[in-house]
Amino acid sequence: MFRGCLPHPDGKDALFLAAEHIFTQGEVAEICAGHRRLYGDEAAAAARRESTVTRRQVYLAFSLGTPWAADIGQVREIVPFGSIALRPPGMPDCVEGMMQLRQQMVCVVDLRRLYGMPALDDLSERKILILEHEGESFGLVVDGVDSIMTVSDRQRRPSPKLTRNEGLAGDMRRDLNEVLEVPDEHGVERVICLFDKERFAATLREQLGG
């Protein structure tokens, strides 16, 4: 590959290369392809990590004693609390009643009753969140709906054990898996509980006797 060397007083020697022995464009392409085959998994993993870091998700913020948020994709719509039509006899105490929504009967569940939480003094801001799970629709009574927010996945964390009340009545945080860490208007980090639809469904099935 080397034909010779031209020394230079400042130490920056010049090398003479034999063009016929330098890699051809095809050989360079083959080397690059081999590099991709060898390190493709690492590159793909890095790309996935980068994608995860920059991904943002939209949440609906609501209150139930403490701040909560639900993936906006889980919430079909929000309706006023007064839309409940009737309460069939024999229903569990956590069932507020039934309501008709777009020619479909929806079971409305009072989350405070479901989790044994104390009744709310001011009922004026209550709303019903309509969710769908495994082909069924549920209405969830919450204290109020706050806002819609967009949060980076970097702000989503496993819930600290200190914020959970696992196995205890009186707090929906016993079904908590993750939290969002979101700065308020003053830049102070606040923790918002992330609603887990699967765990809620399991608790509701338990209350309804399967």
Buried (B, 14 or more C-beta within 10 A) or exposed (E): EEEEEEEEEEEEEEEEEEEEEEEEEEEEEEEEEEEEEEEEEEEEEEEEEEEEEEEEBEBBBBBBBBBBBBBEEBBBEBBEBEBBEEEEEEEEEBBBBBBEBEEEEBBBBBBBBBBEBEEBEEEEEBBBBBBEEEEEBBBBBBBBBBEEBEBBEEBBEEBEEEEBBEEEEEBBBBBBEBBBEBEEEEEEEEBBBBBBBEBBBEBBEEBBEE
